[in-house]
Amino acid sequence: MRFPLSAFLSFLALANNVFAKSSTGDSVLVVIDSSLQKEDYSKFFGGLEERGYQLTFRGPKDTHPPVEQYGIPGFSHVILFTPETKFVVASRCERALSIVIPAYTFDITPQSLVGLLSEGTNLLVTLSTKQTPLSSLSAEFSLIPPPPGTPLVSHHPARSEPATVVPIPVPESPLLTPGTPPVWFSGVPHAFGNSPYLVPILRATSESFAADSFDDSGADTLVDASEKVGEGLWAGSQLGLVTGFQTLKNSRVVFAGGVEMFGDEYANKTLPDGAPSGNEKFVRDVTAWAFRETLALRIDNTTHHRVGEEGSPEKYTTNDQIIYTAHISAYDPETSSWKPYSGITDMQLEFTMLDPHIRIALPPVTGEPGKYQVQFRAPDRHGVFKFVVDWRRKGYSFLQTSTTVPVVPPRYDQYPRFLSAAWPYYAGAISTSIGFFLFSALWLAGDVEGKKKKGLKTE
């Protein structure tokens, strides 16, 4: 019997995830421009290898190794250091024709990269001030790039570097190490669309702007633009420099406005105050999030049962007391294992039929790591209900689960025989019955005596 190649590839992918630094695997494909030297990014690539990742390098035009084969991704993560690669237009003078020659191979297109995300592969993409296919890809993820040739410019703080090399303070974020020093950035910013799945990681400073020149001739215009909101805002902290996006399947993609911030030059470059930059630590945190090392959560299992019982019933009766339990774990990159996690304090459970009939907090159980439990009463409404947990927070893996269960009315022998609230009606019915009995007895007895008296008078 022939063993299918696709099944063999799936087995290898599963085996690779058993002891993985990332929660989804350690294989990384690095697509790097020929204009870039791998040695200039030795700290970044060396840091990935020290953390257990297996790096494979290829050029944008190379066909081996393939990004995807037989519909199965060949790598768990893909890094695109191709800021200069774009579609080249070649003209033929004798016929005045233009032929579009793609600089990427057939397996690297915006459509194929989106397909990789749907298969669980994570992406790290660097953008450029030039118009490239990756600029079109960023637009698919609700990022709005500025016009070509407009890098980020800032004249503050005072420094000897060009205005396009800007030190950016690192904000407080659950996916970044607290206290990270500012980082050097050089590249293109972007504005944000309306997608709720965007995860801003690094924003521009309030005094920076995107421009095609370094002078301040349009300073008044930039000030006016910084006070407005919406598309076309190319000034101030509304601009993003490094932004993540998390899909509904929890695959992640990070768009960085410049490849230089990953290089050794910026990692070794001191800040204007003489302190070392935070580039090395920052890019480490960014890749850890993009490759699902950090803030990776999952629901291990869920259970539900009646109070006083253990097994999950096939159906519930209206007004039953129900206990719902969920077990949640977080990925620990230090041990490459999943561990119980009780750090969520705002998770909710919905018991819904079309619309939620019950929405209640699902808190962690004290003393039992990873266990979340709540007790509630089933509504006085029969139908097909669902237990729904849908927890979404920026940066964290989405937690989604749904369990369908019917709720039925009580059987004929399950209804209570006497209701305390109905005693006035019971008393009325009993008194009416007693009164009718007494009336009938008196009426019948009175009729017999009347006949007796009539008979005596006749004699």
Disulfide bonds with the S-S distance in Angstrom:
none
